[in-house]
Amino acid sequence: MRVPRIYHPLHENEESQPLQVGQVLDLCDEAANHVGRVLRMSEGQALVVFTGDGNNYPATITQAGKKNVRVTITAVEANASESPLAIHLGQGISRGDRMDFVLQKSVELGVHAITPLFTERCGVKLSGERLLKKQQQWQKIVISACEQSGRSYVPQVHQPVSLAQWLQDLPPALRLTLDPEAPKALRDQQLSNAHIQLLIGPEGGLTDAEIAQAATADFQPVRLGPRVLRTETAALTALSVVQYQFGDLAGVSV
């Protein structure tokens, strides 16, 4: 039976300190609720805690209730599941559960950071408190995907911004966007460093003006094939190809 993996965020004054063998830890409310109420785990059972620092912390439950769960750390293990690529996905916000799906699967495919983007054809209107709650919801989806996929680094869902703002704030990287009519295929792209920024439009795609903005910011159009892909398909296909071409999917037999 697979040992459950549980995310426990550290307090600000603990962030620079890894957990230690023998350390007793009271799980945060959300983690305790999941362990005690959802999984119904009990004293003596094993789980793996991760805090986002890249380590796994095997632990044993020493006290279990529906609201409070205490564990003792039994080992510290470096987690080698991270991709060698630092991929920042700029994803046009889409309706319904499509955005949730992209976030979840992009984490499984090793994305390093995600910025939801408001674009001209974005049909989602969010601001103020609703926008903050949506960002928090998206971050929870990312955490859950880390628990499931075995990652111990938690990609950050950045504050949603306009495409123009995102393009202004980016550090140096290989910058790619998809275009089925682009003269160059993604597989023919050359990687000069481990940093990649991938821009994916929303439902309906980017406008001509937005494509021009991206080109001015050195985003190179590349094609995946002759067909037009839905926004969620485009993001996950591009991530898969990039990871196979340059990352840790290369040479993996399924």
Summary of the structure (lengths in Angstrom):
residues: 254
radius of gyration: 20.0
end to end distance: 21.8
largest distance: 60.8
contacts: 793
relative contact order: 0.15
helix: 31%
strand: 24%
